[in-house]
């Protein structure tokens, strides 16, 4: 059972990477000259915070299951 925990965290890391890349691609297409760099950084922080929050909740949930 303990071997599943790294898989969960790897899945969250993969999801975070995919979201960051997707938003980066969107920003590049909508703002190819990079004028919205601050907006992209804000999006990245939001995505990171959301995924970190989900990860912490999963950790807490799994801890209560033990």
C-alpha positions as CSV (number, residue, x, y, z in Angstrom):
1,X,0.0,0.0,0.0
2,X,2.9,2.4,0.8
3,X,4.1,2.0,-2.8
4,X,1.0,3.8,-4.1
5,X,1.9,7.1,-2.3
6,X,4.8,8.0,-4.6
7,X,2.5,7.2,-7.6
8,X,-0.1,9.7,-6.3
9,X,2.5,12.4,-5.9
10,X,4.1,11.7,-9.3
11,X,0.6,12.0,-10.8
12,X,0.2,15.4,-9.1
13,X,3.6,16.5,-10.3
14,X,2.7,15.4,-13.8
15,X,-0.6,17.2,-13.7
16,X,1.1,20.4,-12.4
17,X,3.7,20.2,-15.2
18,X,1.0,19.7,-17.8
19,X,-1.0,22.6,-16.5
20,X,1.9,24.9,-16.4
21,X,2.9,23.9,-20.0
22,X,-0.6,24.3,-21.2
23,X,-1.0,27.8,-19.8
24,X,2.4,28.7,-21.0
25,X,1.5,27.6,-24.6
26,X,-1.8,29.6,-24.3
27,X,0.1,32.7,-23.1
28,X,2.7,32.4,-25.9
29,X,0.0,32.1,-28.6
30,X,-2.1,35.0,-27.1
31,X,0.9,37.2,-26.3
32,X,3.8,36.2,-28.5
33,X,5.8,39.3,-27.6
34,X,5.7,38.4,-23.9
35,X,3.9,41.6,-22.7
36,X,1.8,39.5,-20.3
37,X,4.8,37.9,-18.5
38,X,3.5,38.9,-15.1
39,X,0.1,37.3,-15.9
40,X,1.8,34.1,-16.8
41,X,3.8,34.2,-13.6
42,X,0.6,34.7,-11.7
43,X,-1.1,31.8,-13.5
44,X,1.9,29.6,-12.6
45,X,1.7,30.6,-8.9
46,X,-2.1,29.9,-8.9
47,X,-1.6,26.5,-10.5
48,X,1.2,25.6,-8.1
49,X,-0.8,26.6,-5.1
50,X,-3.9,24.7,-6.3
51,X,-1.9,21.5,-6.9
52,X,0.0,21.9,-3.6
53,X,-3.3,22.3,-1.8
54,X,-4.7,19.2,-3.4
55,X,-1.6,17.3,-2.5
56,X,-1.8,18.4,1.1
57,X,-5.4,17.3,1.3
58,X,-4.6,13.9,-0.2
59,X,-1.8,13.5,2.4
60,X,-4.2,14.4,5.2
61,X,-6.9,12.1,3.9
62,X,-4.5,9.2,3.5
63,X,-3.2,9.8,7.0
64,X,-6.7,9.6,8.4
65,X,-7.2,6.3,6.7
66,X,-4.3,4.7,8.5
